[in-house]
Amino acid sequence: MEKFESMQAFALSWALVFLFTVFVAAVIWAFWPSNKRGQDEAARSIFRNEDRPASDARGS
């Protein structure tokens, strides 16, 4: 039982450090200035093939 408790303590402490590091890396990557062009393109991609506004489907 002692081995289980030591493995559990290791997993709880170092897994937290690992996941926090992955989170910080993802946030830094998302806000890195060189990624702005790709993110702006992705944001505009849903409007790429629109040439007029959507019609009002409510029938008013």
C-alpha positions in Angstrom: 0.0 0.0 0.0 2.9 2.3 0.6 4.0 2.0 -3.1 0.5 3.1 -4.2 0.5 6.1 -1.9 3.9 7.2 -3.1 2.9 6.8 -6.7 -0.3 8.7 -6.1 1.6 11.6 -4.4 4.0 11.7 -7.3 1.2 11.7 -9.9 -0.7 14.4 -8.0 2.3 16.7 -7.7 4.2 16.3 -11.0 1.1 15.8 -13.1 -0.1 19.2 -11.9 3.3 20.8 -12.8 3.2 19.1 -16.2 -0.3 20.1 -17.1 0.3 23.7 -15.9 3.4 23.8 -18.1 1.4 22.6 -21.1 -1.3 25.2 -20.4 1.2 28.0 -20.2 2.9 26.9 -23.4 -0.5 26.8 -25.2 -1.3 30.3 -24.1 2.1 31.6 -25.1 1.7 29.9 -28.5 -1.8 31.4 -29.0 -0.7 34.9 -28.3 2.7 34.7 -30.1 2.9 37.7 -32.5 4.0 35.5 -35.5 0.8 33.5 -35.2 -1.5 36.5 -35.7 -1.7 36.2 -39.5 -3.0 32.6 -39.3 -5.4 33.4 -36.5 -6.8 36.4 -38.4 -7.2 34.2 -41.5 -9.1 31.6 -39.5 -11.3 34.2 -38.0 -12.3 35.5 -41.4 -12.6 32.1 -43.1 -16.3 31.8 -42.2 -17.0 34.9 -44.3 -14.8 33.9 -47.3 -17.6 32.9 -49.7 -20.2 35.5 -48.7 -21.1 38.1 -51.2 -24.3 39.3 -49.6 -26.0 39.4 -46.2 -28.1 36.4 -45.1 -31.8 36.7 -45.8 -34.3 37.1 -42.9 -35.8 33.7 -42.4 -38.4 34.8 -39.9 -40.8 35.8 -42.7 -41.4 39.4 -41.6 
